């Protein structure tokens, strides 16, 4: 082969590898299926198919197992939902949403004793963490398990009584229940700790407490909420 022929062959080979490889990568990415955020907006059956595809591609995906469990739970398929929550927690023991959903599915399926036991276990796991107690409480509230959620919030508050974030969460919890007096107390405490909370100031105003919102300084903007872990 001449020098020109060899050069042409090398260029053609490089072109084939480059674009052929890109095509293969694209197909590989397609095989993974859409991301979780994209799946949430799809029709139910399509959601299931997409989540199963993700799990088939990567079984150790706790969020996909949790989301699939939610779909089964909505259909009243308790055992399937419980199984996927168990898998999610096996890969991520601190998956608050999966923990709360596990308690919910056990209670909904009539397995009250086990559901109450699991709730106690999960709450005990975060008994020394204000942040963990707060996040578990949010997950429980989202599942409609309000009694357990409030217990978690109080557990968090006991560990970090001066946390603006925890007091705000409890305040909004009571506000959602129409308990304005309790809501006013906790939101006021939250605002005393961190005055740069326009949404809290707005609610306090609607509750009859005049609030003046200070201008944020750079130091205040970057000041983190102190939650004991």
C-alpha positions in Angstrom: 0.0 0.0 0.0 1.3 3.5 -0.8 1.9 6.2 1.8 -1.2 8.0 0.7 -3.2 4.8 1.0 -1.9 4.1 4.4 -2.7 7.6 5.6 -6.3 7.4 4.2 -6.8 4.0 5.9 -5.7 5.4 9.3 -8.0 8.5 8.9 -10.9 6.3 8.0 -10.2 4.0 11.0 -10.0 6.9 13.4 -13.3 8.3 12.0 -15.0 5.0 12.4 -13.8 4.5 16.0 -14.7 8.0 17.0 -18.3 8.2 15.7 -18.9 4.5 16.2 -17.9 4.9 19.9 -20.2 7.9 20.3 -23.1 5.9 18.9 -22.4 3.1 21.3 -22.2 5.4 24.2 -25.5 7.0 23.3 -27.2 3.6 23.1 -25.7 2.7 26.5 -27.1 5.8 28.1 -30.5 5.1 26.5 -30.5 1.7 28.1 -30.4 3.3 31.5 -33.7 4.9 30.9 -34.8 8.4 32.0 -33.8 10.0 35.2 -35.9 9.9 38.3 -37.1 13.5 37.9 -38.2 12.7 34.3 -40.0 9.6 35.4 -42.1 11.5 38.0 -44.0 13.3 35.2 -44.8 10.2 33.1 -48.0 8.2 33.1 -48.2 5.5 35.9 -47.6 2.4 33.7 -44.8 4.2 31.9 -43.3 5.2 35.3 -43.2 1.6 36.4 -41.6 0.5 33.1 -39.0 3.2 33.4 -38.2 2.5 37.0 -37.9 -1.3 36.3 -35.5 -0.4 33.5 -33.4 1.6 35.8 -33.4 -1.1 38.4 -32.5 -3.7 35.8 -29.5 -1.5 34.8 -28.5 -0.8 38.4 -30.2 -2.9 41.0 -28.5 -1.0 43.9 -30.6 2.2 43.2 -32.5 3.0 46.4 -34.4 5.9 45.0 -35.7 3.9 42.1 -36.8 1.1 44.4 -38.5 3.7 46.7 -40.4 5.3 43.8 -41.5 1.9 42.5 -42.7 1.0 46.0 -44.8 4.2 46.0 -46.5 3.2 42.8 -47.3 -0.3 44.1 -48.5 1.1 47.4 -50.9 3.5 45.5 -52.3 0.4 43.8 -52.8 -1.4 47.1 -50.1 -3.9 46.3 -48.7 -3.9 49.9 -46.3 -6.8 49.7 -44.7 -5.6 46.5 -44.3 -2.1 48.0 -42.8 -3.4 51.2 -40.3 -5.5 49.3 -39.0 -2.5 47.3 -38.8 -0.4 50.4 -36.8 -3.1 52.0 -34.4 -3.2 49.1 -34.1 0.6 49.1 -33.2 0.6 52.8 -30.8 -2.3 52.3 -28.8 0.0 50.0 -29.4 3.2 51.9 -30.4 2.6 55.6 -30.9 6.4 56.1 -33.4 6.8 53.3 -35.9 8.8 55.3 -38.6 8.6 52.7 -38.3 4.8 52.4 -38.5 4.4 56.2 -41.6 6.5 56.4 -43.2 4.7 53.5 -42.4 1.4 55.1 -44.3 2.4 58.2 -47.2 3.6 56.2 -47.5 0.5 54.0 -47.4 -1.7 57.1 -50.1 0.3 58.8 -52.2 0.5 55.7 -52.0 -3.3 55.1 -53.3 -4.0 58.6 -49.9 -5.0 60.1 -50.3 -2.4 62.8 -47.9 -4.0 65.4 -45.1 -4.3 62.9 -45.7 -0.8 61.6 -45.5 0.7 65.1 -42.4 -1.3 65.9 -40.7 -0.1 62.7 -41.6 3.5 63.5 -40.1 3.1 67.0 -36.9 1.6 65.5 -36.5 4.3 62.9 -37.0 7.1 65.5 -34.5 5.5 67.9 -32.0 5.4 65.1 -32.0 9.2 65.0 -32.5 9.8 68.7 -29.2 11.5 68.9 -29.4 13.5 65.7 -31.5 16.7 65.5 -31.0 16.8 61.7 -31.9 13.2 61.2 -35.0 13.5 63.5 -36.1 16.6 61.5 -35.7 14.8 58.1 -37.5 11.7 59.3 -40.3 13.8 60.6 -40.7 15.5 57.3 -40.9 12.1 55.5 -43.4 10.8 58.0 -45.6 14.0 57.6 -45.5 13.6 53.9 -46.8 10.0 54.3 -49.7 11.4 56.5 -48.2 9.9 59.7 -48.7 13.1 61.6 -48.4 11.7 65.1 -45.1 10.1 64.4 -43.9 13.2 62.5 -44.7 15.5 65.5 -42.8 13.1 67.8 -39.8 13.4 65.5 -40.0 17.1 65.4 -40.1 17.3 69.2 -37.2 14.9 69.4 -35.2 17.2 67.1 -36.2 20.3 69.1 -35.1 18.6 72.4 -31.6 18.2 70.8 -31.5 21.7 69.2 -34.0 24.0 70.9 -32.5 27.1 69.3 -32.7 25.9 65.7 -34.7 28.3 63.5 -35.2 25.5 61.0 -36.8 23.1 63.5 -39.0 25.7 65.2 -40.1 26.8 61.7 -41.0 23.3 60.7 -43.1 22.7 63.8 -44.7 26.1 63.4 -45.8 25.3 59.9 -47.0 21.9 61.0 -49.3 23.4 63.5 -50.4 26.1 61.0 -51.4 23.3 58.6 -53.6 21.9 61.4 -55.3 25.2 62.0 -53.7 25.5 65.5 -52.7 29.1 65.2 -51.6 29.7 68.8 -49.1 26.9 68.7 -48.0 27.9 65.2 -47.5 31.5 66.3 -45.3 30.4 69.3 -42.9 28.3 67.2 -42.8 30.6 64.3 -42.0 33.5 66.6 -39.1 31.5 68.2 -37.8 30.7 64.7 -37.9 34.3 63.7 -36.1 35.4 66.9 -33.2 33.1 66.0 -33.1 34.0 62.3 -34.8 37.2 61.3 -34.0 36.7 57.6 -37.1 34.5 56.9 -39.6 36.4 54.8 -42.0 33.5 54.6 -42.0 33.2 58.4 -42.5 36.9 58.8 -45.4 36.8 56.3 -47.2 34.1 58.3 -46.6 35.9 61.6 -48.1 39.0 60.0 -51.2 37.0 59.0 -51.3 35.7 62.6 -51.5 39.3 63.9 -47.9 39.8 64.8 -46.2 42.9 63.3 -42.8 42.0 61.9 -40.1 44.2 60.4 -37.9 42.2 58.0 -34.3 43.4 58.2 -32.0 43.8 55.2 -29.7 40.8 54.7 -26.0 41.3 55.2 -23.5 39.1 53.5 -22.6 37.6 56.9 -26.2 36.8 57.8 -26.9 35.3 54.4 -24.1 32.8 54.8 -24.8 32.0 58.5 -25.9 28.4 58.7 -28.7 27.1 60.9 -27.2 25.4 63.9 -28.6 21.9 64.2 -26.8 19.5 66.4 -26.0 16.2 64.6 
